[in-house]
Amino acid sequence: MLEIFYRYRVHPSQARAFEHAYGAKGPWAKLFARHPGHRRTRLFRHKVDQSIYVTVDVWESKGDWDDFRRLYGEEYRKLDRQLALLKLEEHLLGFYEGTQEYTPPSDSSV
């Protein structure tokens, strides 16, 4: 299992468009879904700072992610260019591997 975390800062006027583009049914998730190793894309909005988002892309393995980038690299770069104006900042937080998917804490105060 591989989970890829990105953190974004979004201008308030772009929030709805960003949520569509980076959410579970947006163009990123649709592109990823073309590869059988993609499990899901999740989008989270910061509880206090509403301009901050985190995406989590879940893959069966690092090999599946690498295979996706090899097969769909040009489409990935094209979509990234098309959606660049939706975000003010983008930071790769990292690649996390494990045998189980991450489950966020149920305590909503965190």
N, CA, C and O atoms as a GROMACS GRO file, in nm:
protein
  440
    1MET      N    1   0.084  -0.118   0.000
    1MET     CA    2   0.000   0.000   0.000
    1MET      C    3   0.089   0.124   0.000
    1MET      O    4   0.186   0.131   0.075
    2LEU      N    5   0.055   0.221  -0.084
    2LEU     CA    6   0.126   0.347  -0.090
    2LEU      C    7   0.024   0.460  -0.081
    2LEU      O    8  -0.076   0.460  -0.152
    3GLU      N    9   0.051   0.556   0.008
    3GLU     CA   10  -0.032   0.674   0.017
    3GLU      C   11   0.057   0.796  -0.005
    3GLU      O   12   0.162   0.810   0.058
    4ILE      N   13   0.012   0.883  -0.096
    4ILE     CA   14   0.088   1.002  -0.131
    4ILE      C   15   0.014   1.124  -0.080
    4ILE      O   16  -0.102   1.147  -0.115
    5PHE      N   17   0.081   1.202   0.005
    5PHE     CA   18   0.019   1.319   0.068
    5PHE      C   19   0.074   1.447   0.007
    5PHE      O   20   0.195   1.465  -0.005
    6TYR      N   21  -0.018   1.537  -0.032
    6TYR     CA   22   0.016   1.671  -0.078
    6TYR      C   23  -0.060   1.773   0.007
    6TYR      O   24  -0.174   1.749   0.049
    7ARG      N   25   0.005   1.887   0.031
    7ARG     CA   26  -0.058   1.998   0.103
    7ARG      C   27  -0.068   2.116   0.007
    7ARG      O   28   0.027   2.147  -0.065
    8TYR      N   29  -0.184   2.182   0.007
    8TYR     CA   30  -0.208   2.295  -0.082
    8TYR      C   31  -0.260   2.415  -0.004
    8TYR      O   32  -0.329   2.400   0.097
    9ARG      N   33  -0.224   2.533  -0.053
    9ARG     CA   34  -0.288   2.657  -0.008
    9ARG      C   35  -0.363   2.710  -0.129
    9ARG      O   36  -0.308   2.720  -0.239
   10VAL      N   37  -0.490   2.744  -0.108
   10VAL     CA   38  -0.580   2.781  -0.217
   10VAL      C   39  -0.639   2.919  -0.189
   10VAL      O   40  -0.677   2.949  -0.076
   11HIS      N   41  -0.646   3.002  -0.291
   11HIS     CA   42  -0.712   3.132  -0.276
   11HIS      C   43  -0.861   3.107  -0.253
   11HIS      O   44  -0.920   3.022  -0.319
   12PRO      N   45  -0.923   3.182  -0.159
   12PRO     CA   46  -1.065   3.157  -0.129
   12PRO      C   47  -1.156   3.160  -0.252
   12PRO      O   48  -1.253   3.085  -0.258
   13SER      N   49  -1.126   3.244  -0.349
   13SER     CA   50  -1.211   3.250  -0.468
   13SER      C   51  -1.199   3.125  -0.555
   13SER      O   52  -1.282   3.104  -0.644
   14GLN      N   53  -1.098   3.042  -0.531
   14GLN     CA   54  -1.077   2.920  -0.608
   14GLN      C   55  -1.116   2.793  -0.534
   14GLN      O   56  -1.101   2.683  -0.586
   15ALA      N   57  -1.167   2.808  -0.412
   15ALA     CA   58  -1.193   2.691  -0.326
   15ALA      C   59  -1.287   2.590  -0.392
   15ALA      O   60  -1.257   2.470  -0.393
   16ARG      N   61  -1.398   2.635  -0.444
   16ARG     CA   62  -1.495   2.540  -0.504
   16ARG      C   63  -1.436   2.468  -0.624
   16ARG      O   64  -1.452   2.347  -0.639
   17ALA      N   65  -1.368   2.542  -0.710
   17ALA     CA   66  -1.306   2.481  -0.828
   17ALA      C   67  -1.197   2.383  -0.786
   17ALA      O   68  -1.184   2.275  -0.844
   18PHE      N   69  -1.118   2.420  -0.685
   18PHE     CA   70  -1.014   2.331  -0.636
   18PHE      C   71  -1.075   2.204  -0.580
   18PHE      O   72  -1.029   2.094  -0.611
   19GLU      N   73  -1.180   2.217  -0.498
   19GLU     CA   74  -1.245   2.099  -0.439
   19GLU      C   75  -1.297   2.006  -0.547
   19GLU      O   76  -1.290   1.884  -0.533
   20HIS      N   77  -1.350   2.062  -0.653
   20HIS     CA   78  -1.397   1.978  -0.763
   20HIS      C   79  -1.278   1.908  -0.830
   20HIS      O   80  -1.280   1.786  -0.850
   21ALA      N   81  -1.176   1.984  -0.865
   21ALA     CA   82  -1.063   1.930  -0.941
   21ALA      C   83  -0.984   1.826  -0.864
   21ALA      O   84  -0.935   1.730  -0.922
   22TYR      N   85  -0.970   1.846  -0.732
   22TYR     CA   86  -0.885   1.760  -0.652
   22TYR      C   87  -0.963   1.660  -0.566
   22TYR      O   88  -0.904   1.581  -0.492
   23GLY      N   89  -1.094   1.663  -0.575
   23GLY     CA   90  -1.178   1.571  -0.499
   23GLY      C   91  -1.188   1.434  -0.561
   23GLY      O   92  -1.129   1.406  -0.666
   24ALA      N   93  -1.263   1.348  -0.496
   24ALA     CA   94  -1.273   1.207  -0.534
   24ALA      C   95  -1.336   1.182  -0.671
   24ALA      O   96  -1.320   1.074  -0.727
   25LYS      N   97  -1.407   1.282  -0.726
   25LYS     CA   98  -1.471   1.263  -0.856
   25LYS      C   99  -1.418   1.360  -0.961
   25LYS      O  100  -1.474   1.372  -1.070
   26GLY      N  101  -1.310   1.431  -0.927
   26GLY     CA  102  -1.254   1.530  -1.016
   26GLY      C  103  -1.161   1.471  -1.121
   26GLY      O  104  -1.141   1.350  -1.125
   27PRO      N  105  -1.104   1.557  -1.204
   27PRO     CA  106  -1.019   1.509  -1.313
   27PRO      C  107  -0.894   1.436  -1.267
   27PRO      O  108  -0.847   1.345  -1.336
   28TRP      N  109  -0.837   1.473  -1.151
   28TRP     CA  110  -0.720   1.397  -1.104
   28TRP      C  111  -0.760   1.254  -1.073
   28TRP      O  112  -0.694   1.160  -1.118
   29ALA      N  113  -0.866   1.237  -0.996
   29ALA     CA  114  -0.909   1.102  -0.958
   29ALA      C  115  -0.947   1.021  -1.082
   29ALA      O  116  -0.921   0.901  -1.087
   30LYS      N  117  -1.008   1.086  -1.180
   30LYS     CA  118  -1.046   1.015  -1.303
   30LYS      C  119  -0.922   0.970  -1.380
   30LYS      O  120  -0.918   0.860  -1.436
   31LEU      N  121  -0.821   1.056  -1.383
   31LEU     CA  122  -0.697   1.017  -1.451
   31LEU      C  123  -0.631   0.901  -1.377
   31LEU      O  124  -0.591   0.803  -1.439
   32PHE      N  125  -0.620   0.912  -1.246
   32PHE     CA  126  -0.559   0.804  -1.167
   32PHE      C  127  -0.635   0.672  -1.183
   32PHE      O  128  -0.574   0.566  -1.189
   33ALA      N  129  -0.767   0.680  -1.191
   33ALA     CA  130  -0.851   0.560  -1.198
   33ALA      C  131  -0.830   0.482  -1.327
   33ALA      O  132  -0.875   0.368  -1.338
   34ARG      N  133  -0.762   0.540  -1.423
   34ARG     CA  134  -0.733   0.467  -1.547
   34ARG      C  135  -0.633   0.354  -1.522
   34ARG      O  136  -0.621   0.263  -1.604
   35HIS      N  137  -0.562   0.361  -1.410
   35HIS     CA  138  -0.466   0.256  -1.376
   35HIS      C  139  -0.530   0.165  -1.270
   35HIS      O  140  -0.585   0.215  -1.172
   36PRO      N  141  -0.524   0.033  -1.287
   36PRO     CA  142  -0.589  -0.058  -1.192
   36PRO      C  143  -0.528  -0.056  -1.052
   36PRO      O  144  -0.590  -0.107  -0.959
   37GLY      N  145  -0.409   0.001  -1.033
   37GLY     CA  146  -0.346   0.005  -0.902
   37GLY      C  147  -0.392   0.120  -0.814
   37GLY      O  148  -0.356   0.126  -0.697
   38HIS      N  149  -0.473   0.211  -0.871
   38HIS     CA  150  -0.523   0.325  -0.792
   38HIS      C  151  -0.646   0.281  -0.712
   38HIS      O  152  -0.739   0.224  -0.768
   39ARG      N  153  -0.645   0.309  -0.583
   39ARG     CA  154  -0.758   0.273  -0.498
   39ARG      C  155  -0.855   0.388  -0.480
   39ARG      O  156  -0.976   0.371  -0.497
   40ARG      N  157  -0.803   0.508  -0.443
   40ARG     CA  158  -0.892   0.622  -0.420
   40ARG      C  159  -0.809   0.747  -0.401
   40ARG      O  160  -0.689   0.743  -0.377
   41THR      N  161  -0.879   0.860  -0.413
   41THR     CA  162  -0.824   0.991  -0.383
   41THR      C  163  -0.914   1.054  -0.277
   41THR      O  164  -1.036   1.052  -0.288
   42ARG      N  165  -0.850   1.110  -0.174
   42ARG     CA  166  -0.925   1.175  -0.066
   42ARG      C  167  -0.878   1.319  -0.054
   42ARG      O  168  -0.760   1.349  -0.074
   43LEU      N  169  -0.971   1.407  -0.020
   43LEU     CA  170  -0.942   1.549  -0.005
   43LEU      C  171  -0.990   1.593   0.132
   43LEU      O  172  -1.102   1.564   0.173
   44PHE      N  173  -0.902   1.663   0.204
   44PHE     CA  174  -0.934   1.714   0.337
   44PHE      C  175  -0.910   1.864   0.340
   44PHE      O  176  -0.813   1.913   0.283
   45ARG      N  177  -1.000   1.937   0.408
   45ARG     CA  178  -0.984   2.081   0.428
   45ARG      C  179  -0.952   2.106   0.574
   45ARG      O  180  -1.013   2.047   0.663
   46HIS      N  181  -0.856   2.194   0.598
   46HIS     CA  182  -0.815   2.225   0.734
   46HIS      C  183  -0.933   2.283   0.812
   46HIS      O  184  -1.009   2.364   0.759
   47LYS      N  185  -0.946   2.242   0.935
   47LYS     CA  186  -1.059   2.283   1.018
   47LYS      C  187  -1.057   2.433   1.051
   47LYS      O  188  -1.163   2.496   1.056
   48VAL      N  189  -0.940   2.489   1.074
   48VAL     CA  190  -0.930   2.630   1.114
   48VAL      C  191  -0.893   2.718   0.995
   48VAL      O  192  -0.961   2.818   0.969
   49ASP      N  193  -0.786   2.683   0.924
   49ASP     CA  194  -0.742   2.762   0.809
   49ASP      C  195  -0.805   2.704   0.683
   49ASP      O  196  -0.754   2.608   0.626
   50GLN      N  197  -0.915   2.761   0.641
   50GLN     CA  198  -0.994   2.708   0.530
   50GLN      C  199  -0.923   2.717   0.394
   50GLN      O  200  -0.976   2.666   0.294
   51SER      N  201  -0.807   2.779   0.389
   51SER     CA  202  -0.733   2.786   0.263
   51SER      C  203  -0.637   2.669   0.245
   51SER      O  204  -0.572   2.656   0.141
   52ILE      N  205  -0.627   2.583   0.347
   52ILE     CA  206  -0.534   2.470   0.344
   52ILE      C  207  -0.609   2.340   0.317
   52ILE      O  208  -0.712   2.312   0.378
   53TYR      N  209  -0.555   2.263   0.224
   53TYR     CA  210  -0.611   2.132   0.189
   53TYR      C  211  -0.499   2.030   0.189
   53TYR      O  212  -0.382   2.063   0.172
   54VAL      N  213  -0.537   1.904   0.210
   54VAL     CA  214  -0.446   1.791   0.195
   54VAL      C  215  -0.515   1.687   0.107
   54VAL      O  216  -0.632   1.655   0.128
   55THR      N  217  -0.441   1.635   0.011
   55THR     CA  218  -0.492   1.523  -0.067
   55THR      C  219  -0.413   1.398  -0.029
   55THR      O  220  -0.296   1.405   0.007
   56VAL      N  221  -0.482   1.285  -0.039
   56VAL     CA  222  -0.420   1.155  -0.016
   56VAL      C  223  -0.460   1.066  -0.133
   56VAL      O  224  -0.578   1.037  -0.153
   57ASP      N  225  -0.360   1.025  -0.209
   57ASP     CA  226  -0.384   0.933  -0.320
   57ASP      C  227  -0.335   0.796  -0.277
   57ASP      O  228  -0.219   0.778  -0.240
   58VAL      N  229  -0.425   0.700  -0.282
   58VAL     CA  230  -0.396   0.565  -0.232
   58VAL      C  231  -0.376   0.471  -0.350
   58VAL      O  232  -0.460   0.462  -0.440
   59TRP      N  233  -0.262   0.402  -0.348
   59TRP     CA  234  -0.223   0.308  -0.453
   59TRP      C  235  -0.194   0.173  -0.392
   59TRP      O  236  -0.158   0.163  -0.275
   60GLU      N  237  -0.210   0.069  -0.471
   60GLU     CA  238  -0.179  -0.067  -0.425
   60GLU      C  239  -0.032  -0.079  -0.385
   60GLU      O  240   0.001  -0.145  -0.286
   61SER      N  241   0.056  -0.013  -0.463
   61SER     CA  242   0.199  -0.026  -0.436
   61SER      C  243   0.274   0.090  -0.501
   61SER      O  244   0.220   0.160  -0.586
   62LYS      N  245   0.398   0.107  -0.461
   62LYS     CA  246   0.486   0.206  -0.524
   62LYS      C  247   0.506   0.170  -0.672
   62LYS      O  248   0.516   0.258  -0.757
   63GLY      N  249   0.513   0.042  -0.700
   63GLY     CA  250   0.526  -0.002  -0.838
   63GLY      C  251   0.409   0.041  -0.925
   63GLY      O  252   0.428   0.079  -1.041
   64ASP      N  253   0.288   0.036  -0.870
   64ASP     CA  254   0.170   0.082  -0.944
   64ASP      C  255   0.179   0.232  -0.972
   64ASP      O  256   0.148   0.277  -1.082
   65TRP      N  257   0.221   0.309  -0.872
   65TRP     CA  258   0.238   0.453  -0.890
   65TRP      C  259   0.341   0.481  -1.000
   65TRP      O  260   0.319   0.564  -1.088
   66ASP      N  261   0.454   0.412  -0.993
   66ASP     CA  262   0.558   0.431  -1.093
   66ASP      C  263   0.508   0.392  -1.232
   66ASP      O  264   0.538   0.461  -1.330
   67ASP      N  265   0.433   0.284  -1.241
   67ASP     CA  266   0.378   0.238  -1.368
   67ASP      C  267   0.279   0.341  -1.423
   67ASP      O  268   0.279   0.371  -1.543
   68PHE      N  269   0.194   0.396  -1.336
   68PHE     CA  270   0.101   0.501  -1.377
   68PHE      C  271   0.177   0.620  -1.436
   68PHE      O  272   0.141   0.669  -1.543
   69ARG      N  273   0.281   0.666  -1.367
   69ARG     CA  274   0.358   0.782  -1.414
   69ARG      C  275   0.427   0.751  -1.548
   69ARG      O  276   0.440   0.840  -1.632
   70ARG      N  277   0.469   0.628  -1.566
   70ARG     CA  278   0.530   0.590  -1.693
   70ARG      C  279   0.426   0.592  -1.805
   70ARG      O  280   0.452   0.645  -1.914
   71LEU      N  281   0.309   0.536  -1.779
   71LEU     CA  282   0.204   0.525  -1.882
   71LEU      C  283   0.132   0.656  -1.909
   71LEU      O  284   0.097   0.685  -2.023
   72TYR      N  285   0.110   0.735  -1.805
   72TYR     CA  286   0.026   0.855  -1.816
   72TYR      C  287   0.100   0.984  -1.780
   72TYR      O  288   0.037   1.084  -1.746
   73GLY      N  289   0.232   0.981  -1.786
   73GLY     CA  290   0.312   1.096  -1.745
   73GLY      C  291   0.279   1.224  -1.819
   73GLY      O  292   0.270   1.330  -1.758
   74GLU      N  293   0.262   1.216  -1.949
   74GLU     CA  294   0.233   1.336  -2.027
   74GLU      C  295   0.096   1.392  -1.989
   74GLU      O  296   0.081   1.513  -1.974
   75GLU      N  297  -0.004   1.305  -1.974
   75GLU     CA  298  -0.138   1.351  -1.934
   75GLU      C  299  -0.135   1.411  -1.792
   75GLU      O  300  -0.205   1.509  -1.765
   76TYR      N  301  -0.055   1.352  -1.705
   76TYR     CA  302  -0.038   1.403  -1.568
   76TYR      C  303   0.018   1.546  -1.573
   76TYR      O  304  -0.034   1.636  -1.508
   77ARG      N  305   0.124   1.566  -1.650
   77ARG     CA  306   0.187   1.698  -1.659
   77ARG      C  307   0.093   1.800  -1.723
   77ARG      O  308   0.089   1.916  -1.681
   78LYS      N  309   0.017   1.758  -1.823
   78LYS     CA  310  -0.077   1.848  -1.889
   78LYS      C  311  -0.187   1.892  -1.792
   78LYS      O  312  -0.219   2.011  -1.786
   79LEU      N  313  -0.242   1.799  -1.718
   79LEU     CA  314  -0.347   1.834  -1.621
   79LEU      C  315  -0.290   1.924  -1.511
   79LEU      O  316  -0.357   2.018  -1.467
   80ASP      N  317  -0.169   1.897  -1.468
   80ASP     CA  318  -0.106   1.980  -1.367
   80ASP      C  319  -0.092   2.124  -1.417
   80ASP      O  320  -0.117   2.218  -1.341
   81ARG      N  321  -0.053   2.142  -1.541
   81ARG     CA  322  -0.043   2.277  -1.599
   81ARG      C  323  -0.180   2.343  -1.609
   81ARG      O  324  -0.194   2.462  -1.580
   82GLN      N  325  -0.282   2.267  -1.650
   82GLN     CA  326  -0.417   2.323  -1.668
   82GLN      C  327  -0.476   2.372  -1.536
   82GLN      O  328  -0.549   2.470  -1.534
   83LEU      N  329  -0.444   2.303  -1.427
   83LEU     CA  330  -0.505   2.335  -1.297
   83LEU      C  331  -0.414   2.418  -1.208
   83LEU      O  332  -0.448   2.442  -1.092
   84ALA      N  333  -0.301   2.462  -1.258
   84ALA     CA  334  -0.202   2.533  -1.176
   84ALA      C  335  -0.258   2.660  -1.111
   84ALA      O  336  -0.218   2.693  -1.000
   85LEU      N  337  -0.347   2.730  -1.178
   85LEU     CA  338  -0.398   2.856  -1.123
   85LEU      C  339  -0.496   2.838  -1.008
   85LEU      O  340  -0.534   2.935  -0.943
   86LEU      N  341  -0.536   2.714  -0.981
   86LEU     CA  342  -0.629   2.690  -0.869
   86LEU      C  343  -0.559   2.695  -0.734
   86LEU      O  344  -0.626   2.704  -0.630
   87LYS      N  345  -0.427   2.689  -0.733
   87LYS     CA  346  -0.356   2.680  -0.605
   87LYS      C  347  -0.248   2.787  -0.595
   87LYS      O  348  -0.187   2.826  -0.694
   88LEU      N  349  -0.228   2.833  -0.472
   88LEU     CA  350  -0.123   2.930  -0.444
   88LEU      C  351   0.007   2.859  -0.410
   88LEU      O  352   0.116   2.906  -0.444
   89GLU      N  353  -0.004   2.745  -0.342
   89GLU     CA  354   0.112   2.666  -0.301
   89GLU      C  355   0.079   2.518  -0.313
   89GLU      O  356  -0.036   2.478  -0.300
   90GLU      N  357   0.183   2.439  -0.339
   90GLU     CA  358   0.170   2.294  -0.344
   90GLU      C  359   0.297   2.234  -0.285
   90GLU      O  360   0.408   2.269  -0.326
   91HIS      N  361   0.282   2.144  -0.190
   91HIS     CA  362   0.396   2.079  -0.127
   91HIS      C  363   0.372   1.929  -0.116
   91HIS      O  364   0.270   1.886  -0.061
   92LEU      N  365   0.464   1.852  -0.168
   92LEU     CA  366   0.459   1.708  -0.149
   92LEU      C  367   0.502   1.681  -0.006
   92LEU      O  368   0.614   1.713   0.033
   93LEU      N  369   0.413   1.622   0.073
   93LEU     CA  370   0.445   1.589   0.212
   93LEU      C  371   0.517   1.456   0.222
   93LEU      O  372   0.594   1.434   0.315
   94GLY      N  373   0.493   1.367   0.126
   94GLY     CA  374   0.568   1.243   0.126
   94GLY      C  375   0.490   1.124   0.076
   94GLY      O  376   0.369   1.128   0.052
   95PHE      N  377   0.566   1.016   0.061
   95PHE     CA  378   0.515   0.886   0.020
   95PHE      C  379   0.520   0.797   0.144
   95PHE      O  380   0.624   0.786   0.208
   96TYR      N  381   0.408   0.734   0.178
   96TYR     CA  382   0.401   0.652   0.298
   96TYR      C  383   0.355   0.513   0.259
   96TYR      O  384   0.249   0.495   0.198
   97GLU      N  385   0.436   0.415   0.296
   97GLU     CA  386   0.404   0.276   0.263
   97GLU      C  387   0.370   0.199   0.389
   97GLU      O  388   0.422   0.227   0.497
   98GLY      N  389   0.282   0.102   0.373
   98GLY     CA  390   0.245   0.018   0.485
   98GLY      C  391   0.155  -0.094   0.437
   98GLY      O  392   0.120  -0.102   0.319
   99THR      N  393   0.118  -0.179   0.529
   99THR     CA  394   0.033  -0.292   0.494
   99THR      C  395  -0.115  -0.259   0.507
   99THR      O  396  -0.200  -0.334   0.458
  100GLN      N  397  -0.147  -0.148   0.573
  100GLN     CA  398  -0.286  -0.106   0.590
  100GLN      C  399  -0.298   0.041   0.553
  100GLN      O  400  -0.202   0.117   0.562
  101GLU      N  401  -0.420   0.080   0.512
  101GLU     CA  402  -0.444   0.220   0.483
  101GLU      C  403  -0.449   0.300   0.611
  101GLU      O  404  -0.487   0.250   0.717
  102TYR      N  405  -0.411   0.425   0.599
  102TYR     CA  406  -0.422   0.518   0.711
  102TYR      C  407  -0.568   0.545   0.740
  102TYR      O  408  -0.647   0.568   0.648
  103THR      N  409  -0.605   0.544   0.866
  103THR     CA  410  -0.740   0.579   0.908
  103THR      C  411  -0.730   0.701   0.998
  103THR      O  412  -0.664   0.695   1.102
  104PRO      N  413  -0.794   0.814   0.960
  104PRO     CA  414  -0.784   0.933   1.042
  104PRO      C  415  -0.847   0.910   1.179
  104PRO      O  416  -0.938   0.829   1.192
  105PRO      N  417  -0.798   0.980   1.281
  105PRO     CA  418  -0.853   0.964   1.415
  105PRO      C  419  -0.998   1.005   1.418
  105PRO      O  420  -1.039   1.097   1.347
  106SER      N  421  -1.076   0.938   1.501
  106SER     CA  422  -1.218   0.970   1.510
  106SER      C  423  -1.243   1.090   1.600
  106SER      O  424  -1.353   1.144   1.600
  107ASP      N  425  -1.143   1.133   1.675
  107ASP     CA  426  -1.154   1.250   1.763
  107ASP      C  427  -1.153   1.374   1.676
  107ASP      O  428  -1.049   1.409   1.620
  108SER      N  429  -1.267   1.443   1.665
  108SER     CA  430  -1.277   1.559   1.577
  108SER      C  431  -1.206   1.682   1.631
  108SER      O  432  -1.197   1.783   1.562
  109SER      N  433  -1.156   1.676   1.754
  109SER     CA  434  -1.086   1.791   1.810
  109SER      C  435  -0.941   1.797   1.765
  109SER      O  436  -0.872   1.895   1.795
  110VAL      N  437  -0.893   1.695   1.695
  110VAL     CA  438  -0.753   1.691   1.650
  110VAL      C  439  -0.737   1.771   1.523
  110VAL      O  440  -0.626   1.780   1.470
   0.00000   0.00000   0.00000
